[in-house]
Amino acid sequence: MAKTLLRVLAGEAVWPPPVWLMRQAGRYLPEYRQVRAGAKDFVELCLTPDLAVEVTLQPLRRYGMDAAILFSDILMLPYALGQGLRFAEGEGPRLPPIRDVAGLAALDPAGVPGRIAPILETLRRLRPLVGEATLIGFAGAPFTVACYMVEGEGGEFPTARTLAYRDPVFFRRLIDLLTTATIDYLAAQIEAGAEAVMLFDSWAGLLAPLPFRRWVIEPAARIATELRRRHPGVPMIGFPRLAGLQLGAYAAATGVQGVGIDTAVEPGLASQAVPPPTALQGNLDPLALLAGGEAMQEATASILAAMRGRPFVFNLGHGVLPPTDPETVATLLRQVRAG
Amino acid sequence: MAKTLLRVLAGEAVWPPPVWLMRQAGRYLPEYRQVRAGAKDFVELCLTPDLAVEVTLQPLRRYGMDAAILFSDILMLPYALGQGLRFAEGEGPRLPPIRDVAGLAALDPAGVPGRIAPILETLRRLRPLVGEATLIGFAGAPFTVACYMVEGEGGEFPTARTLAYRDPVFFRRLIDLLTTATIDYLAAQIEAGAEAVMLFDSWAGLLAPLPFRRWVIEPAARIATELRRRHPGVPMIGFPRLAGLQLGAYAAATGVQGVGIDTAVEPGLASQAVPPPTALQGNLDPLALLAGGEAMQEATASILAAMRGRPFVFNLGHGVLPPTDPETVATLLRQVRAG
């Protein structure tokens, strides 16, 4: 009998639905903060299999989640490509920006296998430890990763998005390079033990329609197509955050087995835009989880009611917020598991 | 013969479409910066009819825009309600936050007419000066205004959105108070000369579906219904920014004559979600306008092609960015007017 999350991604309406949470391994858990305090920095935490395995498993032990998602970061790919990466405490990621074709030449794609080796080692160790949970590998989608690489930091990426208009030759080369690198990176994660992969396009919703097609839908379709060819049967979840009205076009063009829906999406409308057998995954507001109580219960009930009878994975619409009470997460899981 | 923008809001597919730009009176214009430098601060600029009339008319003189939008700010309503408001230079608005029912009691709705008198005077003076352009009044929608009032500043409003879950009694009272005040404020603007009104819900897209219905759709529907009763024939444009899949529900529930669409919306999909005779207004990416050249031309052509044959007002999907070259705006207008 296959794992429940894999059954859902194969198009089956399992009920109650499998559940996991984006950033389920994170700062809201005291056991995570303890491990984190023992690492020099966030990058070291991601690159030390002993530590990354431990924090990946923590939410499984505490809540029995139905998925274990590799503990890593979408910016480990630029790191692996040789772009400097550090996480300034309390300020988010910083990278030396790349803004022209010459900057691209300084990247080192040949060095990727060596730099991602510890991440693959983490997956190899995790696979026999996850039990009935599904082990999910992931990468940032080319557009979102490109935004950080060009801007050098988070935010709304005005420089990156303007450059995509002003220097489409450069931006196209960057997206193509990332698309190829992401295919290889996700394929390597599958070969190391990932049973499903997820592609996070966290900033897709910033784009106007033409750039959305070029920088979000087309690269995701290339990645999904090539992974299906290399690893048929391994499902992919695409998460084009804030895709809005273009959610259906994304699902149709990529052929992914699962589509992540963000907090803003009305589940019934998502279900029309992305019909079965494609699974949907989402989309409780992390602020409703933070608030807990009746607000959380009402929002959760509304999602469950809309998704009953179709392939669905319960999740948040964005990551768990650090001030969330771990007890509230337990309350949420009881409600979801009661269907 | 009615003004072109009013004909479009009455459901007519005028071509080439009327055009105006959000923040068309603003820092990208040297003549605006000159007037702005003469005012003590931004609030004084909004409250001094001599100055507000002048900056409202500047883009009409320079480009012959088809609409003149009152020069003001969505936060003039909290100001009018007696909440302190200042614009910290380069940092955006600051208000002393209101976070409980007691805070609401300190507001002074009875003082609104006195505080908005200069704004109405600006409209009275503008009306005979706008020629063939349509004079548009506006207000922030209750949810967006409430976010600023609770948070005390801009951003993603985590405090306000969490409080909406945690203290729905308080948040409901605040939204109700703002809904009533907004109806009176927009009605007063119409009585002072506004020929159409626009309701800006700039942060609607932050909301999950249940709060979206409660805090965005329902208040907008109340405002639209009551304005239709008080001033039948005066059209309203609703702008639920980043409403995504819920754009159609917003249009249907409010019955507004025009719906503003943000940068991320694919025009063809918007046209299906909001069918004629409701007009659409938008949605060139302000970054495409900033970039100019081929990128702007391609994006503009794509919007025009999708909107030809239906009631449509050309605009941006968000406001003009300060570093925009005024000459690029002239180039854009030539393309739009060539249809």
Interface residues (C-beta under 8 A of the other chain):
Chain A: P158 R161 T162 Y165 R166 P168 G205 L206 L207 A208 P209 L210 P211 F212 L242 A243 G244 L245 Q246 L247 A249 T263 A264 V265 E266 P267 L269 A270 A273 N283 L284 D285 L287 A288 L290 A291 G293 A295 M296 E298 A299 S302 G317
Chain B: P158 R161 T162 Y165 R166 P168 G205 L206 L207 A208 P209 L210 P211 F212 L242 A243 G244 L245 Q246 L247 A249 T263 A264 V265 E266 P267 L269 A270 A273 N283 L284 D285 L287 A288 L290 A291 G293 A295 M296 E298 A299 S302 G317
